[in-house]
Amino acid sequence: MGVAPNSLRRHGELNALPDLRDFQFTFEFQNAIEPDISMRVVDDDESLSDSVLDYPEEFGRTYHAYHAGSYVYPNDLTEQERLALQGPIIKKLFDDRLYFAPLSRSNPPQFILDIATGVGDWAVEMGDLFPSSRIVGTDLSPIQPSMVPPNVEFYVEDSSEPWNYTDKFGYIHTRLTAGCWGSFETEIAQQAFDALEPGGWFEAQETEAVFGCDDGTLDPNGPMCTWFHEMRMASEKLNRPAILGSNLKEIFERVGFVDVEQLVFRMPLNAWPRDERLKDLGWMWGQNFSQGLNGFSIQLLNRAYGRSQHEIELSLVRVREELLNPHVHAYMPIFVVFGRKPFDGEIVE
């Protein structure tokens, strides 16, 4: 598997709530949620340049050094711990599934690519699930584990730049990357289409930067919705749009994918659901989201609005209070969209 030359080897009503009732959510509910292998170690000759590991520090957090400043979220141990817990929560929401594209277990893709792999948990699990496949994970920071299945490799790479892989992939995956790209369509979806073999699949599992609520318990002008509105505006200002999930299906179709399917899940934001599975999910997601608020906000709101660290952290106190209040029956929509690259000579309507 060839990689890009610049890769380094591994190691008022402004806040009005959206009407999500028309989406076909994947798990069943009554109108709304009811309240209540062998391992390998990376060799020494695979060591990384010191410059990639020289993380800049700001606001008491560290950030990626490769293409410093292009990604506004931290990469420090606190964020790595949060990401390590985030993946299993998403997997639990998906009924223990890592993917939804119709991949063959008996004849799996030879090459699989995970874009913005983070701490690499998805790539490692896919390596265990498909031991005959080669799994490649890319990210701006080398924060993945050193002990991984023998068929899993990680690279430091900026996936917004041109991809120069020498082999074609059978499956490409993204998860929770909203706010990472100037244009998901041109930087990721189009490049994924070009990097896939005919018949290969691309799948995006992405949140939407909105809170949903079906019973009026979330104030559209309260702390949570005000914060998310400001985050969306700041993301637009810095050319890293946070609205992604609801646009995925149209993006896939415009790029040229066929057999495009969309699933939409609801992730509760605290332990308010009566259903025990959703209550557990909501508690975990709420805690994880609350832990991430500082990292989500500090650089973005400072750059966009010039706010001080103290101002931002003070505003987040009320956001956390509302976020974890079980009387607020809020959720986040999570979109899963997958599509296939047509075969050569296939007639596409």
C-alpha positions as CSV (number, residue, x, y, z in Angstrom):
1,M,0.0,0.0,0.0
2,G,1.6,3.2,-1.1
3,V,1.1,6.4,0.9
4,A,1.4,10.1,0.1
5,P,5.0,11.3,0.0
6,N,4.4,13.8,2.7
7,S,3.1,11.1,5.1
8,L,5.2,10.2,8.1
9,R,5.3,6.6,9.3
10,R,3.2,5.8,12.4
11,H,4.5,6.8,15.6
12,G,-34.4,34.7,19.5
13,E,-35.0,31.9,17.0
14,L,-31.4,31.9,16.0
15,N,-31.2,28.8,18.1
16,A,-34.5,27.3,17.0
17,L,-34.4,23.5,17.3
18,P,-34.4,21.5,14.1
19,D,-37.4,19.5,13.2
20,L,-36.0,16.0,13.0
21,R,-39.3,14.1,13.1
22,D,-39.3,13.5,9.4
23,F,-36.0,11.6,9.5
24,Q,-36.4,7.8,9.5
25,F,-34.5,7.0,12.7
26,T,-33.0,3.6,12.9
27,F,-34.0,2.3,16.3
28,E,-37.7,1.9,17.1
29,F,-39.5,4.3,19.4
30,Q,-43.0,5.5,20.2
31,N,-43.1,8.9,18.6
32,A,-40.1,10.0,20.7
33,I,-37.8,8.5,23.2
34,E,-39.7,7.9,26.4
35,P,-38.2,9.8,29.4
36,D,-37.9,8.4,32.6
37,I,-4.5,-12.0,16.6
38,S,-1.3,-11.7,17.6
39,M,0.1,-8.2,18.2
40,R,3.0,-6.4,16.7
41,V,5.0,-3.5,18.1
42,V,6.1,-0.6,15.8
43,D,9.8,-1.0,15.0
44,D,12.4,1.6,15.8
45,D,12.9,2.3,12.1
46,E,9.3,3.4,11.9
47,S,10.0,6.2,14.4
48,L,8.5,9.7,13.8
49,S,10.2,13.0,13.1
50,D,10.7,15.0,16.3
51,S,8.8,17.9,14.7
52,V,5.6,15.8,14.5
53,L,5.8,15.1,18.2
54,D,6.6,18.6,19.3
55,Y,3.0,19.5,20.2
56,P,2.3,23.2,20.6
57,E,0.6,24.1,23.9
58,E,-2.2,26.7,24.3
59,F,-4.9,27.2,27.0
60,G,-3.3,24.4,29.0
61,R,-4.0,21.9,26.2
62,T,-1.7,20.4,23.5
63,Y,-2.5,20.3,19.8
64,H,-1.2,18.5,16.7
65,A,2.2,19.7,15.4
66,Y,1.8,18.4,11.8
67,H,0.2,21.3,9.9
68,A,-0.2,23.1,13.2
69,G,-3.3,25.2,13.5
70,S,-5.4,23.5,10.8
71,Y,-7.3,21.5,13.4
72,V,-8.7,23.3,16.4
73,Y,-9.3,20.4,18.8
74,P,-6.6,19.1,21.2
75,N,-4.7,15.9,21.1
76,D,-3.5,15.6,24.7
77,L,-4.0,12.7,27.1
78,T,-7.4,14.1,28.3
79,E,-8.7,14.1,24.8
80,Q,-7.2,10.7,24.0
81,E,-9.0,9.3,27.0
82,R,-12.3,10.9,25.9
83,L,-11.9,9.5,22.3
84,A,-11.1,6.0,23.6
85,L,-14.5,6.0,25.4
86,Q,-16.4,7.8,22.6
87,G,-15.8,4.9,20.1
88,P,-17.4,2.2,22.2
89,I,-20.4,4.5,22.9
90,I,-21.0,4.9,19.2
91,K,-20.6,1.2,18.6
92,K,-23.1,0.4,21.4
93,L,-25.6,2.8,19.7
94,F,-25.0,0.9,16.5
95,D,-25.9,-2.4,18.2
96,D,-22.3,-3.5,18.3
97,R,-21.6,-2.8,14.6
98,L,-18.5,-1.2,13.3
99,Y,-19.9,-0.6,9.8
100,F,-23.1,-0.8,7.8
101,A,-21.9,-1.1,4.2
102,P,-22.5,-4.7,2.9
103,L,-18.9,-6.0,3.2
104,S,-18.4,-9.7,2.6
105,R,-17.0,-11.5,5.6
106,S,-15.9,-14.4,3.4
107,N,-14.3,-12.1,0.8
108,P,-13.5,-8.9,2.6
109,P,-11.8,-5.8,1.1
110,Q,-8.1,-6.3,0.6
111,F,-7.4,-2.7,1.7
112,I,-9.4,-0.6,4.2
113,L,-8.7,3.1,5.0
114,D,-9.8,4.9,8.1
115,I,-9.6,8.7,7.7
116,A,-9.0,10.8,10.9
117,T,-8.5,7.6,12.9
118,G,-8.0,9.4,16.2
119,V,-6.8,6.9,18.8
120,G,-7.1,4.1,16.2
121,D,-9.7,2.0,18.0
122,W,-11.9,1.5,15.0
123,A,-9.0,0.5,12.8
124,V,-7.7,-2.0,15.4
125,E,-11.1,-3.6,15.8
126,M,-11.5,-3.9,12.0
127,G,-8.0,-5.5,11.9
128,D,-9.2,-8.1,14.3
129,L,-12.5,-8.6,12.5
130,F,-10.8,-8.9,9.0
131,P,-7.4,-10.5,9.6
132,S,-6.8,-11.0,5.9
133,S,-7.4,-7.3,5.1
134,R,-4.8,-4.5,5.4
135,I,-6.1,-1.7,7.6
136,V,-4.6,1.8,7.2
137,G,-5.5,4.6,9.6
138,T,-4.4,8.2,9.0
139,D,-4.5,11.2,11.4
140,L,-2.7,14.5,12.0
141,S,-1.4,13.2,15.4
142,P,0.5,9.9,16.2
143,I,-1.7,9.1,19.2
144,Q,-2.5,5.5,18.3
145,P,-1.3,2.5,20.2
146,S,2.1,1.0,19.5
147,M,0.8,-2.6,19.9
148,V,-1.7,-3.4,17.1
149,P,-2.7,-6.4,15.0
150,P,-0.1,-7.2,12.3
151,N,-2.4,-6.1,9.6
152,V,-3.0,-2.6,11.0
153,E,-0.8,0.4,10.2
154,F,-1.0,4.1,11.1
155,Y,0.3,7.2,9.3
156,V,0.5,10.8,10.1
157,E,-1.2,12.6,7.2
158,D,-3.5,15.5,6.4
159,S,-6.3,14.0,4.5
160,S,-7.5,17.4,3.3
161,E,-4.5,17.4,1.0
162,P,-4.3,15.3,-2.3
163,W,-4.2,11.6,-1.7
164,N,-1.5,9.7,-3.5
165,Y,-2.1,6.0,-2.7
166,T,-0.7,3.5,-5.2
167,D,-3.3,0.8,-4.4
168,K,-7.1,1.1,-4.5
169,F,-9.2,0.5,-1.4
170,G,-12.2,-1.7,-1.1
171,Y,-13.7,0.2,1.8
172,I,-13.1,3.7,3.2
173,H,-14.5,5.0,6.5
174,T,-14.9,8.2,8.5
175,R,-16.4,8.7,12.0
176,L,-17.2,11.9,13.9
177,T,-15.2,14.3,11.7
178,A,-17.6,17.2,11.5
179,G,-15.7,20.5,11.8
180,C,-12.4,18.9,10.5
181,W,-12.7,19.9,6.8
182,G,-13.1,23.0,4.7
183,S,-15.1,20.9,2.3
184,F,-16.0,17.3,3.1
185,E,-17.3,16.9,-0.5
186,T,-14.1,17.8,-2.3
187,E,-11.5,16.9,0.3
188,I,-12.9,13.6,1.5
189,A,-15.9,12.2,-0.5
190,Q,-14.4,13.0,-4.0
191,Q,-11.0,11.7,-3.0
192,A,-12.5,8.6,-1.5
193,F,-14.4,8.0,-4.7
194,D,-11.2,8.3,-6.7
195,A,-9.2,6.1,-4.2
196,L,-11.7,3.2,-4.2
197,E,-11.6,0.2,-6.5
198,P,-14.8,-0.2,-8.7
199,G,-17.4,-1.7,-6.5
200,G,-15.7,-0.4,-3.3
201,W,-17.7,1.2,-0.5
202,F,-17.4,4.6,1.3
203,E,-19.1,5.0,4.7
204,A,-19.4,8.1,6.8
205,Q,-20.7,8.0,10.4
206,E,-21.2,11.6,11.4
207,T,-23.0,13.7,14.0
208,E,-24.9,16.9,13.3
209,A,-24.1,20.0,15.3
210,V,-27.6,20.4,16.6
211,F,-29.6,19.3,19.6
212,G,-33.0,17.7,19.0
213,C,-35.9,17.6,21.5
214,D,-39.4,16.3,20.9
215,D,-41.2,17.4,24.1
216,G,-40.2,21.1,24.6
217,T,-38.0,20.4,27.6
218,L,-34.9,22.0,25.8
219,D,-35.0,25.7,25.7
220,P,-34.0,26.8,22.2
221,N,-32.5,30.0,23.7
222,G,-30.9,28.3,26.7
223,P,-27.2,27.6,27.3
224,M,-26.9,24.4,25.2
225,C,-28.5,25.7,22.1
226,T,-26.8,29.1,22.4
227,W,-23.5,27.4,22.7
228,F,-24.1,25.1,19.7
229,H,-25.3,28.1,17.6
230,E,-22.1,30.0,18.4
231,M,-20.0,26.9,17.6
232,R,-21.7,26.5,14.2
233,M,-21.1,30.2,13.4
234,A,-17.5,30.0,14.6
235,S,-16.9,26.9,12.5
236,E,-18.2,28.6,9.4
237,K,-16.1,31.7,10.1
238,L,-13.0,29.5,10.3
239,N,-14.0,27.5,7.2
240,R,-14.6,24.3,9.1
241,P,-18.4,23.8,8.8
242,A,-19.9,21.8,11.6
243,I,-23.1,20.9,9.7
244,L,-22.3,17.6,8.0
245,G,-24.5,14.6,8.8
246,S,-27.7,15.9,7.1
247,N,-25.7,16.7,3.9
248,L,-24.0,13.4,3.5
249,K,-26.5,11.6,1.3
250,E,-26.6,14.5,-1.2
251,I,-22.8,14.7,-1.2
252,F,-22.4,11.0,-1.9
253,E,-24.8,11.2,-4.8
254,R,-23.2,14.3,-6.3
255,V,-19.8,12.7,-6.2
256,G,-21.1,9.7,-8.1
257,F,-21.8,6.9,-5.5
258,V,-24.6,4.5,-6.2
259,D,-26.7,2.4,-3.9
260,V,-26.5,5.2,-1.3
261,E,-28.3,4.5,1.9
262,Q,-28.9,6.6,5.0
263,L,-29.5,5.7,8.6
264,V,-30.2,8.2,11.3
265,F,-29.8,7.4,15.0
266,R,-30.7,9.4,18.1
267,M,-28.1,9.7,20.9
268,P,-29.6,10.8,24.2
269,L,-27.6,13.5,26.0
270,N,-28.0,12.2,29.5
271,A,-29.8,9.4,31.4
272,W,-33.3,10.8,30.8
273,P,-34.7,7.9,28.7
274,R,-36.8,5.2,30.4
275,D,-35.4,2.5,28.2
276,E,-32.4,1.0,30.1
277,R,-30.2,0.7,27.0
278,L,-30.9,4.3,25.9
279,K,-30.5,5.5,29.5
280,D,-27.1,3.9,29.7
281,L,-26.1,5.3,26.3
282,G,-27.3,8.7,27.3
283,W,-25.4,8.8,30.6
284,M,-22.2,7.7,28.8
285,W,-22.6,10.2,25.9
286,G,-23.5,13.0,28.2
287,Q,-20.4,12.5,30.4
288,N,-18.2,12.1,27.3
289,F,-19.7,15.2,25.7
290,S,-19.3,17.2,28.9
291,Q,-15.7,16.2,29.2
292,G,-15.1,17.3,25.7
293,L,-16.7,20.8,26.0
294,N,-13.5,22.6,26.8
295,G,-11.6,21.0,23.9
296,F,-14.4,21.6,21.5
297,S,-14.8,25.2,22.5
298,I,-11.6,26.9,23.6
299,Q,-9.6,27.4,20.4
300,L,-12.7,27.8,18.2
301,L,-14.4,30.5,20.3
302,N,-11.1,32.2,21.0
303,R,-10.2,32.5,17.3
304,A,-13.7,33.4,16.0
305,Y,-14.8,35.8,18.7
306,G,-11.6,36.8,20.6
307,R,-12.9,35.5,23.9
308,S,-10.5,34.7,26.7
309,Q,-10.1,31.3,28.2
310,H,-11.8,32.5,31.4
311,E,-14.8,33.8,29.5
312,I,-15.2,30.6,27.6
313,E,-14.8,28.3,30.6
314,L,-17.3,30.4,32.6
315,S,-19.9,30.1,29.9
316,L,-19.5,26.3,29.7
317,V,-20.5,25.9,33.4
318,R,-24.2,26.5,32.5
319,V,-23.9,24.4,29.3
320,R,-22.8,21.4,31.4
321,E,-25.5,22.0,34.0
322,E,-28.2,21.9,31.3
323,L,-26.5,19.1,29.4
324,L,-26.6,16.7,32.4
325,N,-30.0,17.7,33.7
326,P,-32.3,14.7,33.3
327,H,-35.3,17.0,33.0
328,V,-34.0,18.1,29.6
329,H,-34.8,15.4,27.1
330,A,-32.3,16.3,24.4
331,Y,-30.5,14.1,21.9
332,M,-28.1,14.4,19.0
333,P,-28.8,12.9,15.5
334,I,-26.1,10.7,14.2
335,F,-26.1,10.0,10.5
336,V,-24.7,6.9,8.8
337,V,-24.4,7.1,5.0
338,F,-22.7,4.6,2.7
339,G,-22.5,4.2,-1.0
340,R,-20.7,2.2,-3.7
341,K,-18.4,3.2,-6.5
342,P,-19.9,1.9,-9.7
343,F,-18.2,-0.9,-11.6
344,D,-16.5,0.0,-14.9
345,G,-19.1,0.1,-17.6
346,E,-22.0,0.0,-15.1
347,I,-25.0,2.0,-16.3
348,V,-25.8,4.6,-13.6
349,E,-29.3,6.2,-13.8
